């Protein structure tokens, strides 16, 4: 955070609380002095941090250099499980970009995100689960890793991001029954479950399916960014409130017995 080395204890506590609200266990801060000059002028006496005694001056300087920091800046560090840390730091970065007015409101910064992992461990069950969906194809060069190191396999999936907002998500799909069965087995499905739930798909693959894939653009999200709005409900034609009620058409609304009969529906009280 440029120019924030002079933050007070109260401001640092607010940052820590914000990080915790974003899912982090806590936040470590390192103040890089308060005077002008280069990092070569930094001394341990000029550095303020609760973890300074566990670090050498060279380690602090190396962290500052990797982050592109200068004298007078504040370093923010979160430790923990990578997925949670990345999410918390990403949200924290965007929040501070807004509050410090570092983000340019009229700029649209696009990026393609690739090389997603194919699988990840479920934190509760310990079983493998897919990051995108179970029909996403692994990268060809990573196929041998499915048998020895599934967590290192990258997926043929991709996202389009603009200003930190996901606009589109897609993937190339599995199109052979052999590969699809291997993925289902890694996910913990039994042979009986595979046949019962996906037998029709695997049979179609055996008859021959071409390589295929796709991507789903979020048009409403694009409009939200172009309109300078922070909430997608501001650009949706018929948005719902927090109670899932459409205030424009007053839906959901009562239905008649004739309408229920036409749809072969019956209501029952719980």
C-alpha positions, 0 to 999 in steps of 0.5 A: 500500500503506497504511502501508508507506512504512517498508518496509526494502530487504529487504522492497522486494526481496521485493516486486520478486521477487514482481512478477517471479514474476507476469510483470513485468519489475520493480517501481518503489516510491515511499515517501511519507514516514513522518510523518503529515500531508497530501500538501501537506506532502510534500517531495522529501526525504521521498520515497524512490524509485530514480526520484525524480530523474526525477520532479517533486514535483507528478508524485509528488503527482498519482500519489498522489492518483490512487491515493488514497494518503496520507502514509506509504503506498507506491506500486507501479508496473509498466511494460510491455505493458498485458496483462502489467502488468494481470495482474501488478498484479492478482495483486500487489494481491490478494496484498498485500490478503491479507498486509496483511489488508486484504481482508475474508474474509467479503465477496463483491464481485461485478462484471460485466466488459464492453467486452472488446476483440474482437481482440488481436495475438498476441505471437509471430506478430503476427497478430490473434487473438480475445480470447474466441472467433471467434464472438463478435459485435462491438459494433454501433457498432464494426463500421466499425472492423473495416476500419480499426482492428480493435484498437479494436473492443469485443466483446459479451462479459461476465464475472461476477467475485467477489473477483477470481475469474471465476465466469462467462463468456459472449457474444452470438454472430455470426449472419450469414455476412457478419460471420463471414467478415469475422472469419475473414479478420481472423484469417488464414483463407483462403477455402478453410480457411473453407469446409472448417472452417466451411462448414456453419455459414456455410450455416446462417447464410444460411438464417437464424439468430436473435440468440443468446448465453449464459453459462457459470457455474462452480458449483464456483468459487462453492462454493469462494468460499462455503466460503472455500477458495483451491483449487477442488480442495477442493470438486470431488467427484472432484479429480485430483492433480498427476499427473491421478490420481483417488485416490478411484476410483484412475483412470486404471486398467488396462482389459481387452482386452474393454473395448478391443474394445467401444470399438474401441480399440487400444493401441500402444507409442510 
